[in-house]
Amino acid sequence: MTGFRVLQLLPGVGPGTAGKLLDRLAGRSAVELLSSFQPPARAAEDWPALTSLMQRLWTKAAEWPIEIDLVQAWYQPHLEQKFADASVRAGDLEQLAKIAAGCATRQEFLTDLTLDPPQATSDESGKPLLDEDYLILSTIHSAKGQEWKAVSILNVVDGCIPSDLATGTSEEIEEERRLLYVAMTRAKDELNLIVPQRFYTHQQARSGDRHVYAGRSRFIPANICEHFRRVIWPAARREEVRPPATDAAIDIRERMRRMWSKAS
């Protein structure tokens, strides 16, 4: 558990001491336990700082997201002592703090982090690649706290933004609106909202439609479209194939008579 790892950051605290402390946690608050516990001699100097931090977090003495700053300030000296790549890890913590700044509460931050956790960490810059032109793919949740020169948001249509699974209540719709706002405000210089004309469907009957037309998101109503520059992608036109013209007369009556005679 998290507490087991945090305790072992302190000098002189190993798995045995951390486990012994957590075994006494049943029915007691973490702050009370830390205050009354006698730490090892090597951890005595750092123990009050941990107790003070837990006290402030437990009582919510600092507003969110200042809590992240408090944890980061406490963790920084231990980070430098424990890890050789401390500067790289410190950069990851800075990014985590930026993500936290985009969340209104600690609960929202933890929920977003659980649903969409970071999949990789950064490293110190090295030799540049030959091709410096690249594209970053990101979910809206992962984009919180980030900023790019150009941002393209895909599928800005009803059913995607807002999701058709999140339109049951007005609160859900407002949350979807907020997510679109988060995505749009990630752009520094250029923002593109992509509205596909149609979606192709699969596993339909032979006589069924092969596609459905998409409607622009309700969050971009017609009365604000004047603030956007509308660009239509030039689709390649297929030349219409017409049968060659002929002046030959066709006897419909005779053709029908032959068809009936064959059928009988």
FENLIN-V508189 format. One record per pair of residues at least 4 apart in sequence whose C-alpha atoms are under 6 Angstrom apart, sorted by sequence separation. I is the first residue (numbers start at 1). GAP is how many residues later the second one is. D is the distance in Angstrom with one decimal. If there is no record, write none. Layout:
BEGIN
{{I;GAP;D} {I;GAP;D}}
END
This chain:
BEGIN
{{13;4;5.8} {15;4;5.9} {33;4;5.9} {43;4;5.9} {48;4;6.0} {54;4;5.8} {56;4;5.7} {72;4;6.0} {75;4;6.0} {79;4;6.0} {86;4;6.0} {112;4;5.8} {113;4;4.8} {157;4;5.7} {158;4;5.6} {159;4;4.6} {187;4;5.7} {204;4;5.7} {8;5;5.1} {39;5;5.9} {56;5;5.0} {156;5;5.6} {159;5;4.4} {167;5;5.8} {8;6;5.4} {80;6;5.2} {103;6;5.5} {166;6;5.5} {167;6;5.3} {79;7;5.9} {100;9;5.9} {201;9;5.4} {200;10;5.8} {201;10;5.1} {7;11;5.9} {200;11;4.0} {199;12;5.3} {199;13;5.4} {4;14;5.7} {162;14;5.3} {198;14;5.5} {198;15;4.2} {197;16;5.9} {198;16;5.2} {34;17;5.9} {197;17;5.6} {31;24;5.8} {12;30;5.1} {11;31;5.8} {12;31;5.6} {11;32;5.3} {10;33;5.9} {88;35;5.6} {65;36;5.9} {151;36;5.2} {150;37;5.4} {149;38;5.7} {156;38;5.9} {147;39;4.6} {148;39;5.4} {149;39;4.6} {150;39;5.9} {152;39;5.9} {155;39;5.7} {156;39;5.3} {147;40;6.0} {148;40;5.8} {149;40;5.0} {150;40;4.5} {151;40;5.0} {152;40;4.5} {153;40;5.1} {154;40;5.0} {155;40;5.4} {150;41;5.8} {152;41;5.9} {153;41;5.9} {102;42;5.8} {102;43;5.8} {140;43;5.7} {99;45;5.3} {99;46;4.7} {98;47;4.8} {157;58;5.5} {157;59;4.4} {158;59;4.6} {157;60;4.1} {156;61;5.5}}
END
